[in-house]
Amino acid sequence: MPTTLDTTTIMIAGLVALLLVLFVIRLVRNRRKRIRREANPRKITIKDIDLMADGSEFELYLFRLFHELGYREVYQTTASRDFGADLVFTDQNGLRNVLQAKRYGNSNPVSIGAVQEVYTSMRYYEAERAIVLTSGRYTEACRILAGVNGVKLLDREDLEELIILFKSRRYDEAMAIIEEPAETEAPTWKPKAKKAT
């Protein structure tokens, strides 16, 4: 009889342990969802950004991050009819900036459409600078078009650096990354089609 009691006790203890593990997993998941929903820059990590349900959560996070960095006049544009910009802010030099946020994975790089949208939004928002910030990377064509048009590109590595600098309260260094001039490139266009004679 003692053998049966030992087996039953072990099974009950195992079941209780399993339920406890499932409960802890659920608590952790719910906490992560709450953190992403709140978009608190002090708590968000790059892993949280990767798990965001859509781009609007990323845009809200960036809005709060830029506000807490100390930028003036930080505005999050409307979800529809944003005219190519997700954020509008005034930098330390008094220049108005437009920013296009792209929460993309590394397997899906940002293409030239983001540069075209944010560049054309400059006129609508009366901005002097345009920025695209992604949690991923850019296509080569995107980099070339950004360079020709003076659009600042910030990729995943830049975003990770911004997060680290912000959390360690090195706001000036984070703002320096954002405000660094765009890499300009002036490749010459060479027609590939024959001229009409």
Rosetta blueprint (number, residue, H / E / L):
1 M L
2 P H
3 T H
4 T H
5 L H
6 D H
7 T H
8 T H
9 T H
10 I H
11 M H
12 I H
13 A H
14 G H
15 L H
16 V H
17 A H
18 L H
19 L H
20 L H
21 V H
22 L H
23 F H
24 V H
25 I H
26 R H
27 L H
28 V H
29 R H
30 N H
31 R H
32 R H
33 K H
34 R H
35 I H
36 R H
37 R H
38 E H
39 A L
40 N L
41 P L
42 R L
43 K L
44 I L
45 T L
46 I H
47 K H
48 D H
49 I H
50 D H
51 L H
52 M L
53 A L
54 D L
55 G H
56 S H
57 E H
58 F H
59 E H
60 L H
61 Y H
62 L H
63 F H
64 R H
65 L H
66 F H
67 H H
68 E H
69 L H
70 G L
71 Y L
72 R E
73 E E
74 V E
75 Y E
76 Q E
77 T L
78 T L
79 A L
80 S L
81 R L
82 D L
83 F L
84 G L
85 A L
86 D L
87 L E
88 V E
89 F E
90 T E
91 D L
92 Q L
93 N L
94 G L
95 L L
96 R E
97 N E
98 V E
99 L E
100 Q E
101 A E
102 K E
103 R L
104 Y L
105 G L
106 N L
107 S L
108 N L
109 P L
110 V E
111 S L
112 I H
113 G H
114 A H
115 V H
116 Q H
117 E H
118 V H
119 Y H
120 T H
121 S H
122 M H
123 R H
124 Y H
125 Y L
126 E L
127 A L
128 E L
129 R E
130 A E
131 I E
132 V E
133 L E
134 T E
135 S L
136 G L
137 R L
138 Y E
139 T L
140 E H
141 A H
142 C H
143 R H
144 I H
145 L H
146 A H
147 G H
148 V H
149 N H
150 G L
151 V L
152 K E
153 L E
154 L E
155 D L
156 R H
157 E H
158 D H
159 L H
160 E H
161 E H
162 L H
163 I H
164 I H
165 L H
166 F H
167 K H
168 S L
169 R L
170 R L
171 Y H
172 D H
173 E H
174 A H
175 M H
176 A H
177 I H
178 I H
179 E H
180 E L
181 P L
182 A L
183 E L
184 T L
185 E L
186 A L
187 P L
188 T L
189 W L
190 K L
191 P L
192 K L
193 A L
194 K L
195 K L
196 A L
197 T L
